[in-house]
Amino acid sequence: MKDGSIAPDIGQRQSLLSSTIALIIIGALASLLETGLARAFGAHVAFPFAVLFTLAQIFPSFAITAKRLQDRDLSAWWMLVGYASLPLGFLLLVYADFSLLEVTVIFILCRLATFGSFIWLFIQVGFLRGTVGPNRFGPDPLEPNLNPTSAQV
């Protein structure tokens, strides 16, 4: 773990397992709470809790994704690639004079770019092995001899 990091270095299998377990637990709790609140008090009471549980999933998800990207020797800023097309498309739609067909085409292209970039991110984080050996973000977490946090004390 380098200075300023929020979590220890993790490998592909560990990141997928921990994120899946976290999403299942938080999702199950949210579903039970939202269903109970909606039945007892109505959907308008359950909605804020759904938002809170969604926000509770964002930080761990970003932290795990950032660690996996760094394990692949990529900056965590690559997480934002998927969101870049959204404001660009919005600016084009707001500040330009387009017909309905052109607006539809711009919207579809922006959504396709977003979808493609999230597929790329999913493959990078979920399926590709990290950098073999140390990289600019630290030692390889799969090599115990090079990882100072795994040394016997």
mmCIF file of the C-alpha atoms, coordinates in Angstrom:
data_MODEL
# 
_entry.id   MODEL 
# 
loop_
_atom_site.group_PDB 
_atom_site.id 
_atom_site.type_symbol 
_atom_site.label_atom_id 
_atom_site.label_alt_id 
_atom_site.label_comp_id 
_atom_site.label_asym_id 
_atom_site.label_entity_id 
_atom_site.label_seq_id 
_atom_site.pdbx_PDB_ins_code 
_atom_site.Cartn_x 
_atom_site.Cartn_y 
_atom_site.Cartn_z 
_atom_site.occupancy 
_atom_site.B_iso_or_equiv 
_atom_site.pdbx_formal_charge 
_atom_site.auth_seq_id 
_atom_site.auth_comp_id 
_atom_site.auth_asym_id 
_atom_site.auth_atom_id 
_atom_site.pdbx_PDB_model_num 
ATOM 1   C CA . MET A 1 1   ? 0.000   0.000   0.000   1.00 0.00 ? 1   MET A CA 1 
ATOM 2   C CA . LYS A 1 2   ? 1.484   3.313   -1.055  1.00 0.00 ? 2   LYS A CA 1 
ATOM 3   C CA . ASP A 1 3   ? 1.046   6.606   0.759   1.00 0.00 ? 3   ASP A CA 1 
ATOM 4   C CA . GLY A 1 4   ? -2.322  8.173   0.122   1.00 0.00 ? 4   GLY A CA 1 
ATOM 5   C CA . SER A 1 5   ? -4.015  4.972   -1.003  1.00 0.00 ? 5   SER A CA 1 
ATOM 6   C CA . ILE A 1 6   ? -7.319  3.936   0.486   1.00 0.00 ? 6   ILE A CA 1 
ATOM 7   C CA . ALA A 1 7   ? -6.962  0.163   0.309   1.00 0.00 ? 7   ALA A CA 1 
ATOM 8   C CA . PRO A 1 8   ? -4.231  -2.448  0.062   1.00 0.00 ? 8   PRO A CA 1 
ATOM 9   C CA . ASP A 1 9   ? -3.247  -3.788  -3.342  1.00 0.00 ? 9   ASP A CA 1 
ATOM 10  C CA . ILE A 1 10  ? -5.656  -6.455  -4.471  1.00 0.00 ? 10  ILE A CA 1 
ATOM 11  C CA . GLY A 1 11  ? -5.658  -8.985  -7.252  1.00 0.00 ? 11  GLY A CA 1 
ATOM 12  C CA . GLN A 1 12  ? -8.299  -9.701  -9.861  1.00 0.00 ? 12  GLN A CA 1 
ATOM 13  C CA . ARG A 1 13  ? -9.969  -12.616 -8.087  1.00 0.00 ? 13  ARG A CA 1 
ATOM 14  C CA . GLN A 1 14  ? -10.049 -10.857 -4.728  1.00 0.00 ? 14  GLN A CA 1 
ATOM 15  C CA . SER A 1 15  ? -11.500 -7.662  -6.222  1.00 0.00 ? 15  SER A CA 1 
ATOM 16  C CA . LEU A 1 16  ? -14.249 -9.501  -8.072  1.00 0.00 ? 16  LEU A CA 1 
ATOM 17  C CA . LEU A 1 17  ? -15.105 -11.597 -5.041  1.00 0.00 ? 17  LEU A CA 1 
ATOM 18  C CA . SER A 1 18  ? -15.176 -8.683  -2.605  1.00 0.00 ? 18  SER A CA 1 
ATOM 19  C CA . SER A 1 19  ? -17.161 -6.402  -4.900  1.00 0.00 ? 19  SER A CA 1 
ATOM 20  C CA . THR A 1 20  ? -19.669 -9.158  -5.688  1.00 0.00 ? 20  THR A CA 1 
ATOM 21  C CA . ILE A 1 21  ? -20.170 -10.014 -2.021  1.00 0.00 ? 21  ILE A CA 1 
ATOM 22  C CA . ALA A 1 22  ? -20.533 -6.335  -1.101  1.00 0.00 ? 22  ALA A CA 1 
ATOM 23  C CA . LEU A 1 23  ? -23.066 -5.712  -3.852  1.00 0.00 ? 23  LEU A CA 1 
ATOM 24  C CA . ILE A 1 24  ? -25.088 -8.792  -2.885  1.00 0.00 ? 24  ILE A CA 1 
ATOM 25  C CA . ILE A 1 25  ? -25.166 -7.891  0.819   1.00 0.00 ? 25  ILE A CA 1 
ATOM 26  C CA . ILE A 1 26  ? -25.959 -4.208  0.297   1.00 0.00 ? 26  ILE A CA 1 
ATOM 27  C CA . GLY A 1 27  ? -28.474 -5.035  -2.428  1.00 0.00 ? 27  GLY A CA 1 
ATOM 28  C CA . ALA A 1 28  ? -30.260 -7.613  -0.255  1.00 0.00 ? 28  ALA A CA 1 
ATOM 29  C CA . LEU A 1 29  ? -30.410 -5.244  2.715   1.00 0.00 ? 29  LEU A CA 1 
ATOM 30  C CA . ALA A 1 30  ? -31.638 -2.411  0.530   1.00 0.00 ? 30  ALA A CA 1 
ATOM 31  C CA . SER A 1 31  ? -34.263 -4.585  -1.082  1.00 0.00 ? 31  SER A CA 1 
ATOM 32  C CA . LEU A 1 32  ? -35.591 -5.823  2.267   1.00 0.00 ? 32  LEU A CA 1 
ATOM 33  C CA . LEU A 1 33  ? -35.668 -2.351  3.787   1.00 0.00 ? 33  LEU A CA 1 
ATOM 34  C CA . GLU A 1 34  ? -37.208 -0.705  0.744   1.00 0.00 ? 34  GLU A CA 1 
ATOM 35  C CA . THR A 1 35  ? -39.889 -3.386  0.425   1.00 0.00 ? 35  THR A CA 1 
ATOM 36  C CA . GLY A 1 36  ? -40.779 -3.146  4.103   1.00 0.00 ? 36  GLY A CA 1 
ATOM 37  C CA . LEU A 1 37  ? -40.893 0.649   4.057   1.00 0.00 ? 37  LEU A CA 1 
ATOM 38  C CA . ALA A 1 38  ? -42.885 0.760   0.829   1.00 0.00 ? 38  ALA A CA 1 
ATOM 39  C CA . ARG A 1 39  ? -45.474 -1.663  2.209   1.00 0.00 ? 39  ARG A CA 1 
ATOM 40  C CA . ALA A 1 40  ? -45.716 0.095   5.554   1.00 0.00 ? 40  ALA A CA 1 
ATOM 41  C CA . PHE A 1 41  ? -45.501 3.745   4.548   1.00 0.00 ? 41  PHE A CA 1 
ATOM 42  C CA . GLY A 1 42  ? -45.590 3.955   0.748   1.00 0.00 ? 42  GLY A CA 1 
ATOM 43  C CA . ALA A 1 43  ? -43.016 4.319   -2.001  1.00 0.00 ? 43  ALA A CA 1 
ATOM 44  C CA . HIS A 1 44  ? -42.336 7.977   -1.212  1.00 0.00 ? 44  HIS A CA 1 
ATOM 45  C CA . VAL A 1 45  ? -40.777 6.948   2.118   1.00 0.00 ? 45  VAL A CA 1 
ATOM 46  C CA . ALA A 1 46  ? -38.717 4.107   0.627   1.00 0.00 ? 46  ALA A CA 1 
ATOM 47  C CA . PHE A 1 47  ? -37.153 6.200   -2.153  1.00 0.00 ? 47  PHE A CA 1 
ATOM 48  C CA . PRO A 1 48  ? -34.665 8.159   0.053   1.00 0.00 ? 48  PRO A CA 1 
ATOM 49  C CA . PHE A 1 49  ? -33.389 4.899   1.498   1.00 0.00 ? 49  PHE A CA 1 
ATOM 50  C CA . ALA A 1 50  ? -32.887 3.501   -1.999  1.00 0.00 ? 50  ALA A CA 1 
ATOM 51  C CA . VAL A 1 51  ? -30.807 6.569   -2.833  1.00 0.00 ? 51  VAL A CA 1 
ATOM 52  C CA . LEU A 1 52  ? -28.737 6.160   0.363   1.00 0.00 ? 52  LEU A CA 1 
ATOM 53  C CA . PHE A 1 53  ? -28.013 2.497   -0.351  1.00 0.00 ? 53  PHE A CA 1 
ATOM 54  C CA . THR A 1 54  ? -27.023 3.351   -3.911  1.00 0.00 ? 54  THR A CA 1 
ATOM 55  C CA . LEU A 1 55  ? -24.634 6.005   -2.632  1.00 0.00 ? 55  LEU A CA 1 
ATOM 56  C CA . ALA A 1 56  ? -23.248 3.490   -0.124  1.00 0.00 ? 56  ALA A CA 1 
ATOM 57  C CA . GLN A 1 57  ? -22.283 1.231   -3.043  1.00 0.00 ? 57  GLN A CA 1 
ATOM 58  C CA . ILE A 1 58  ? -20.476 3.942   -5.003  1.00 0.00 ? 58  ILE A CA 1 
ATOM 59  C CA . PHE A 1 59  ? -17.402 4.467   -2.800  1.00 0.00 ? 59  PHE A CA 1 
ATOM 60  C CA . PRO A 1 60  ? -16.435 0.786   -2.411  1.00 0.00 ? 60  PRO A CA 1 
ATOM 61  C CA . SER A 1 61  ? -17.040 0.225   -6.107  1.00 0.00 ? 61  SER A CA 1 
ATOM 62  C CA . PHE A 1 62  ? -14.816 3.163   -7.082  1.00 0.00 ? 62  PHE A CA 1 
ATOM 63  C CA . ALA A 1 63  ? -12.115 2.101   -4.592  1.00 0.00 ? 63  ALA A CA 1 
ATOM 64  C CA . ILE A 1 64  ? -11.985 -1.465  -5.915  1.00 0.00 ? 64  ILE A CA 1 
ATOM 65  C CA . THR A 1 65  ? -12.019 -0.297  -9.538  1.00 0.00 ? 65  THR A CA 1 
ATOM 66  C CA . ALA A 1 66  ? -9.233  2.216   -8.843  1.00 0.00 ? 66  ALA A CA 1 
ATOM 67  C CA . LYS A 1 67  ? -7.081  -0.477  -7.240  1.00 0.00 ? 67  LYS A CA 1 
ATOM 68  C CA . ARG A 1 68  ? -7.604  -2.864  -10.154 1.00 0.00 ? 68  ARG A CA 1 
ATOM 69  C CA . LEU A 1 69  ? -6.743  -0.148  -12.674 1.00 0.00 ? 69  LEU A CA 1 
ATOM 70  C CA . GLN A 1 70  ? -3.583  0.636   -10.747 1.00 0.00 ? 70  GLN A CA 1 
ATOM 71  C CA . ASP A 1 71  ? -2.768  -3.066  -10.676 1.00 0.00 ? 71  ASP A CA 1 
ATOM 72  C CA . ARG A 1 72  ? -3.001  -2.887  -14.502 1.00 0.00 ? 72  ARG A CA 1 
ATOM 73  C CA . ASP A 1 73  ? -0.647  0.176   -14.430 1.00 0.00 ? 73  ASP A CA 1 
ATOM 74  C CA . LEU A 1 74  ? -3.457  2.548   -15.422 1.00 0.00 ? 74  LEU A CA 1 
ATOM 75  C CA . SER A 1 75  ? -4.448  5.688   -13.550 1.00 0.00 ? 75  SER A CA 1 
ATOM 76  C CA . ALA A 1 76  ? -7.736  5.654   -11.662 1.00 0.00 ? 76  ALA A CA 1 
ATOM 77  C CA . TRP A 1 77  ? -8.763  8.591   -13.861 1.00 0.00 ? 77  TRP A CA 1 
ATOM 78  C CA . TRP A 1 78  ? -9.589  6.008   -16.547 1.00 0.00 ? 78  TRP A CA 1 
ATOM 79  C CA . MET A 1 79  ? -12.809 5.341   -14.606 1.00 0.00 ? 79  MET A CA 1 
ATOM 80  C CA . LEU A 1 80  ? -14.102 8.657   -15.932 1.00 0.00 ? 80  LEU A CA 1 
ATOM 81  C CA . VAL A 1 81  ? -13.737 7.671   -19.607 1.00 0.00 ? 81  VAL A CA 1 
ATOM 82  C CA . GLY A 1 82  ? -17.280 6.346   -19.678 1.00 0.00 ? 82  GLY A CA 1 
ATOM 83  C CA . TYR A 1 83  ? -18.682 9.605   -18.464 1.00 0.00 ? 83  TYR A CA 1 
ATOM 84  C CA . ALA A 1 84  ? -16.838 11.845  -20.933 1.00 0.00 ? 84  ALA A CA 1 
ATOM 85  C CA . SER A 1 85  ? -19.314 11.384  -23.757 1.00 0.00 ? 85  SER A CA 1 
ATOM 86  C CA . LEU A 1 86  ? -22.312 12.387  -21.643 1.00 0.00 ? 86  LEU A CA 1 
ATOM 87  C CA . PRO A 1 87  ? -21.403 16.054  -21.024 1.00 0.00 ? 87  PRO A CA 1 
ATOM 88  C CA . LEU A 1 88  ? -20.055 16.360  -24.558 1.00 0.00 ? 88  LEU A CA 1 
ATOM 89  C CA . GLY A 1 89  ? -23.362 15.192  -26.018 1.00 0.00 ? 89  GLY A CA 1 
ATOM 90  C CA . PHE A 1 90  ? -25.272 17.455  -23.645 1.00 0.00 ? 90  PHE A CA 1 
ATOM 91  C CA . LEU A 1 91  ? -23.222 20.498  -24.682 1.00 0.00 ? 91  LEU A CA 1 
ATOM 92  C CA . LEU A 1 92  ? -23.754 19.695  -28.342 1.00 0.00 ? 92  LEU A CA 1 
ATOM 93  C CA . LEU A 1 93  ? -27.484 19.427  -27.818 1.00 0.00 ? 93  LEU A CA 1 
ATOM 94  C CA . VAL A 1 94  ? -27.793 22.614  -25.764 1.00 0.00 ? 94  VAL A CA 1 
ATOM 95  C CA . TYR A 1 95  ? -25.553 24.959  -27.724 1.00 0.00 ? 95  TYR A CA 1 
ATOM 96  C CA . ALA A 1 96  ? -26.266 23.846  -31.281 1.00 0.00 ? 96  ALA A CA 1 
ATOM 97  C CA . ASP A 1 97  ? -29.321 24.074  -33.490 1.00 0.00 ? 97  ASP A CA 1 
ATOM 98  C CA . PHE A 1 98  ? -30.151 20.498  -34.512 1.00 0.00 ? 98  PHE A CA 1 
ATOM 99  C CA . SER A 1 99  ? -33.188 18.846  -36.015 1.00 0.00 ? 99  SER A CA 1 
ATOM 100 C CA . LEU A 1 100 ? -34.948 16.036  -34.159 1.00 0.00 ? 100 LEU A CA 1 
ATOM 101 C CA . LEU A 1 101 ? -33.201 13.402  -36.284 1.00 0.00 ? 101 LEU A CA 1 
ATOM 102 C CA . GLU A 1 102 ? -29.779 14.901  -35.570 1.00 0.00 ? 102 GLU A CA 1 
ATOM 103 C CA . VAL A 1 103 ? -30.537 15.083  -31.846 1.00 0.00 ? 103 VAL A CA 1 
ATOM 104 C CA . THR A 1 104 ? -31.541 11.421  -31.890 1.00 0.00 ? 104 THR A CA 1 
ATOM 105 C CA . VAL A 1 105 ? -28.367 10.420  -33.727 1.00 0.00 ? 105 VAL A CA 1 
ATOM 106 C CA . ILE A 1 106 ? -26.181 12.429  -31.292 1.00 0.00 ? 106 ILE A CA 1 
ATOM 107 C CA . PHE A 1 107 ? -27.950 10.843  -28.328 1.00 0.00 ? 107 PHE A CA 1 
ATOM 108 C CA . ILE A 1 108 ? -27.491 7.334   -29.735 1.00 0.00 ? 108 ILE A CA 1 
ATOM 109 C CA . LEU A 1 109 ? -23.801 7.947   -30.523 1.00 0.00 ? 109 LEU A CA 1 
ATOM 110 C CA . CYS A 1 110 ? -23.147 9.293   -27.027 1.00 0.00 ? 110 CYS A CA 1 
ATOM 111 C CA . ARG A 1 111 ? -24.863 6.308   -25.456 1.00 0.00 ? 111 ARG A CA 1 
ATOM 112 C CA . LEU A 1 112 ? -22.900 3.893   -27.661 1.00 0.00 ? 112 LEU A CA 1 
ATOM 113 C CA . ALA A 1 113 ? -19.634 5.616   -26.710 1.00 0.00 ? 113 ALA A CA 1 
ATOM 114 C CA . THR A 1 114 ? -20.563 5.374   -23.045 1.00 0.00 ? 114 THR A CA 1 
ATOM 115 C CA . PHE A 1 115 ? -21.527 1.715   -23.377 1.00 0.00 ? 115 PHE A CA 1 
ATOM 116 C CA . GLY A 1 116 ? -18.313 0.890   -25.258 1.00 0.00 ? 116 GLY A CA 1 
ATOM 117 C CA . SER A 1 117 ? -16.119 2.607   -22.703 1.00 0.00 ? 117 SER A CA 1 
ATOM 118 C CA . PHE A 1 118 ? -17.819 0.781   -19.830 1.00 0.00 ? 118 PHE A CA 1 
ATOM 119 C CA . ILE A 1 119 ? -17.317 -2.541  -21.635 1.00 0.00 ? 119 ILE A CA 1 
ATOM 120 C CA . TRP A 1 120 ? -13.623 -1.646  -22.022 1.00 0.00 ? 120 TRP A CA 1 
ATOM 121 C CA . LEU A 1 121 ? -13.421 -0.797  -18.310 1.00 0.00 ? 121 LEU A CA 1 
ATOM 122 C CA . PHE A 1 122 ? -15.216 -4.030  -17.366 1.00 0.00 ? 122 PHE A CA 1 
ATOM 123 C CA . ILE A 1 123 ? -12.719 -6.074  -19.395 1.00 0.00 ? 123 ILE A CA 1 
ATOM 124 C CA . GLN A 1 124 ? -9.732  -4.171  -17.968 1.00 0.00 ? 124 GLN A CA 1 
ATOM 125 C CA . VAL A 1 125 ? -10.872 -4.583  -14.365 1.00 0.00 ? 125 VAL A CA 1 
ATOM 126 C CA . GLY A 1 126 ? -12.573 -7.947  -14.505 1.00 0.00 ? 126 GLY A CA 1 
ATOM 127 C CA . PHE A 1 127 ? -10.692 -10.157 -16.912 1.00 0.00 ? 127 PHE A CA 1 
ATOM 128 C CA . LEU A 1 128 ? -7.136  -8.976  -17.589 1.00 0.00 ? 128 LEU A CA 1 
ATOM 129 C CA . ARG A 1 129 ? -4.249  -9.847  -15.312 1.00 0.00 ? 129 ARG A CA 1 
ATOM 130 C CA . GLY A 1 130 ? -2.410  -7.060  -13.553 1.00 0.00 ? 130 GLY A CA 1 
ATOM 131 C CA . THR A 1 131 ? 1.070   -5.939  -14.508 1.00 0.00 ? 131 THR A CA 1 
ATOM 132 C CA . VAL A 1 132 ? 3.646   -8.660  -13.870 1.00 0.00 ? 132 VAL A CA 1 
ATOM 133 C CA . GLY A 1 133 ? 6.148   -7.329  -11.347 1.00 0.00 ? 133 GLY A CA 1 
ATOM 134 C CA . PRO A 1 134 ? 6.169   -3.859  -9.843  1.00 0.00 ? 134 PRO A CA 1 
ATOM 135 C CA . ASN A 1 135 ? 4.678   -0.906  -11.690 1.00 0.00 ? 135 ASN A CA 1 
ATOM 136 C CA . ARG A 1 136 ? 4.490   2.836   -11.006 1.00 0.00 ? 136 ARG A CA 1 
ATOM 137 C CA . PHE A 1 137 ? 1.791   2.263   -8.364  1.00 0.00 ? 137 PHE A CA 1 
ATOM 138 C CA . GLY A 1 138 ? 3.706   -0.278  -6.313  1.00 0.00 ? 138 GLY A CA 1 
ATOM 139 C CA . PRO A 1 139 ? 4.727   -3.932  -6.167  1.00 0.00 ? 139 PRO A CA 1 
ATOM 140 C CA . ASP A 1 140 ? 2.820   -6.806  -7.723  1.00 0.00 ? 140 ASP A CA 1 
ATOM 141 C CA . PRO A 1 141 ? 0.320   -8.036  -5.086  1.00 0.00 ? 141 PRO A CA 1 
ATOM 142 C CA . LEU A 1 142 ? 0.662   -11.591 -6.421  1.00 0.00 ? 142 LEU A CA 1 
ATOM 143 C CA . GLU A 1 143 ? 4.409   -11.734 -5.769  1.00 0.00 ? 143 GLU A CA 1 
ATOM 144 C CA . PRO A 1 144 ? 4.815   -12.109 -1.988  1.00 0.00 ? 144 PRO A CA 1 
ATOM 145 C CA . ASN A 1 145 ? 8.586   -11.595 -2.104  1.00 0.00 ? 145 ASN A CA 1 
ATOM 146 C CA . LEU A 1 146 ? 8.218   -8.103  -3.549  1.00 0.00 ? 146 LEU A CA 1 
ATOM 147 C CA . ASN A 1 147 ? 5.199   -7.015  -1.506  1.00 0.00 ? 147 ASN A CA 1 
ATOM 148 C CA . PRO A 1 148 ? 6.396   -5.368  1.767   1.00 0.00 ? 148 PRO A CA 1 
ATOM 149 C CA . THR A 1 149 ? 2.972   -5.684  3.405   1.00 0.00 ? 149 THR A CA 1 
ATOM 150 C CA . SER A 1 150 ? 3.104   -9.484  3.250   1.00 0.00 ? 150 SER A CA 1 
ATOM 151 C CA . ALA A 1 151 ? 6.508   -9.806  4.945   1.00 0.00 ? 151 ALA A CA 1 
ATOM 152 C CA . GLN A 1 152 ? 6.606   -11.956 8.057   1.00 0.00 ? 152 GLN A CA 1 
ATOM 153 C CA . VAL A 1 153 ? 7.105   -9.871  11.223  1.00 0.00 ? 153 VAL A CA 1 
# 
